[in-house]
Amino acid sequence: MPYAKLLDESRNLTQRVVEVFTEVFQRFSTDGKMTRHDLVKFVEGSTQDLCNINDSRITEMFDRYDDDKDNLLTLPNFLQFY
């Protein structure tokens, strides 16, 4: 398995990691925003676990990273998770 550096010396995501996570976000988001339903699809696709919008992983992600509490995650919100 190839090695990929996730963080740079300043403990920020590397540019390549940001590019990859941006592609993932775009694949699962709708019009540049990720709804709870979109996040369910992401979790299911990433973990192969079934979940729904009331799953603790979904509610915790929105509680922690949806800064403006509009029930939509932006790319910066999504990247904060990592």
N, C-alpha and C positions, 0 to 999 in steps of 0.2 A: 504494500500500500504506500503510495507516495506521501511524503511529508509536506505539509503546507504550514507556514508560519501564520498564526492568526493575529498576533499582536506585534506592534513595532516596539521600539525601545521605550517609547512614552506610554506604553500600555494601551494604545489605541488600535482599533482594527486596521489591518494593513489594507492598502488600496485594493488588492486582488480580492480579499475577503469581502470588502464592501461591494465590489462588482458582482461577486457570486450571490451574496445575500440580496442585492438589488434585483438580480434576475429572478431569484426565488420569489421575492415580494411581488414583482410584476406578474409572475405566472399565477399567483393565487389571489391577487387583489382585483378589485373592480374599479375602473376609472381612477387608479392611483390611490385608492383608499382600501383598507382591509376591513370588511365587516366581520361580525361574529361568525356568520356562515362561512365566509372566506377562510377565517382562521380555523374553523372546524375542518375544512378540506385540507388545509396545510398540516394540521396535527395528524389527521388520518393518513395523509400521504407520507408524512415523515416517520410516523411510528407504527403504522399498520394497526393501530388501535382505533376502535370505533369510539366516537364521542359525539356530543351534541352541544348546543350553545350554552347549556347550563353546566357543562363539565367544569370542574374546578380549574383545569388548565386554561380554559377560555376565560372564565371570570377573573382569575388571578392576573392573566396577561392584560386584560382591559383595565382592571383596577389599578395596576401598577404603571402601565405605559400609555394609556389614553389620557394624555396631559389635559386636554380641554374637555374631556368627558362627553364627547359627541358620539360615542359608540362607533368610532372609526379610528383605525390605526393608520398613521401615515408611515412613509418609509423611515423617517427619523425615529418614530416610536418603535418600529419593528427592529431597527438596528440597535436601539438601546437594550433590547433583550439580550443581545450578544455581548 
